[in-house]
Every structure is written in C-alpha cells, then in structure tokens.
Amino acid sequence: MSKTKIPSLANLPTLGPDDTIGEGDSFIKYDNTLSSDSIFKLLHDEVSWQKMYHAAGEVPRLVAVQGTIDADGSKPVYRHPSDQSPPLLAFTPAVLLVKNAAEAVIGHSLNHVLIQLYRDGKDHITEHSDKTLDIVRGSKIVNASFGARRTMRLRRKRKSSAEPRDPRETQRVHMPHNSLFVLGLATNQSWLHGINADKRLSMDRAPEEMAFDGMRISLTFRHIGTFLDADETHIWGQGARAKSKEDAHAVVAGDDSETERMIYAFGRENHQDEEWDWEEEYGKGFDVLHFRA
C-alpha cells in the first residue's frame, strides 16, 4: 500500500506584507534592519537555552525568557499555561538589537520576550491564543524570526453557534529569516495561531526552509503590565489584584481554587471569540504565580 504524500507547505497559498491578515490589525514585514546573517549566530550563542514543561511533558523546542529589570530588581511577569518556565534574565546585546528594531516598527515599548529555538522541522507549537492577562491592553505582540523559514497557521476560533463540522477560515503566513510578524490583539481574540511540525522530506522543502541547518530562532516580544519584586514574593499591575506597586500583594501559592479560576479563564480565552470579555475574566486580577496547567 502506497503512503499518501504530505502536501508541500511551500505550494499552499500564503499571505505576505501586502495582504490582510487576521482582523486587519496584524501584518508581516520582511527584510528588516538586522539584515546580517550573523544575527542568528549571535542569538544562538548568547541566549541561555532551557527546557520548558507543560502537562504533556517537555515542550518541543528550547526556550529562554528575557526582559527589563529595574534598578530595584522588579521585573515583568507573563503568565501562561506551563508547569515550569525559565527564569527571566536581563536583555542580552543581540536580543536588545532586535527589541529596538521591533519597537521602531510598532511605536511602543516592549519589556518582555519569550525566545524559542526550533531545532528542526519536528519542533512546533500547537495552535493557541496568547493569554492577555498580563499584556498591556491595546498593545501589539511582535514575533521576530531568524534562521530557517517556517509557516505560521492562523485559524478562526469556532463560534458558539457553529456546527462542529463547519469549516473555519485558515490563513498561512511564511516567516522567513529576518522577518517581523506583528499580531494585533483583535486577531489574537478571534484567531488561533501556531506552527505545525513539518514532516516532509528534506528534498520536498524549499531552500529557505533548509537554511541555517533547518533551525529557527523566534523572539516574541510583549508589553507586559504586571510585575514582580526582586524576590518574586510580591505582585502588582494590570493582571494582579493590586494595580500599583505601593499596594503590591503577596504572591499566592497553594491556593487551588484561585489557580483553577485562572487556568479556566486561560482556557476560555483560547476558545471564545465574540463571547470573550476581558474585564469579566481578568479584570479583578490574579496573584497566582507558580501553577500546574
């Protein structure tokens, strides 16, 4: 029995810089100011790569977290479903270069980055919506790509009135070396995004997909409005119960009911579109830091 050949992603329709992506508040920008191929090696060598774990085990990529650390040691915190995240370190030089370029494109500051190393085509990220509990409302999320080209898939969330078999609109966006993908929060609310594992043979891939030995470095920059003190014992800001540093609360640990409420809210954000209400789900804030998803 012959095996069905996996369709080539290189031959499927994709959207580019001149196309409407998502809700129209998202776009891809090619050939940014960081044009030198050396930026990939700089990032690869200077980032302290770590493993990260989720409910199903080790996530299929290496990760690191960097951000703005104030003089008193306080720092932004971005909470999302994971059982164990790497510690936040200060921006390293090459990452800072990319951050500055991203800020010039979107026009606002970025104080947090999740850096991911896709080691080959098998490494992937399942479709999801970014969790906006801690992301400053009205800001943009920026993903910078360096290395081998991968393809992001965006898929509309299923509306509550839809039948289970109803097709959902899907968009594909190539993310080549030295590109910036800007994700607007309206698109994040109505669409899921992810990067599928590429199971094709090397001979079936485009040269851009095989560049840099098939490795891709992804930097997702966010403007975070929730903060921890230097000891990570107190929390405040947009996504916390205390909105100001002066009123900071102690981090909650071991409160299963509070943790479950936050994880449940994360799940609803991942699946709801027009029914999603940020104020209702997140407005009061959560002081939970370490939790199992």
Secondary structure, 3 states (H helix, E strand, C coil): CCCCCCCCHHHCCCECCCCCECCCCEEEECCCCCCCCHHHHHHHHHCCCECCEECCEECCCEEEEEECCCCCCCEECCCCCCCECCCEEECCHHHHHHHHHHHHHHCCCCCEEEEEEECCCCCCEEEECCCCCCECCCCCEEEEEEECCEEEEEEECCCCCCCCCCCCCEEEEEECCCEEEEECHHHHHHEEEEECCCCCCHHHCCHHHHHHHHCEEEEEEECECEEECCCCCEEEECCCCCCCHHHCEECECCCHHHHHHHHHHHHHHHHCCCCCCHHHHHCCCCCECCCCC
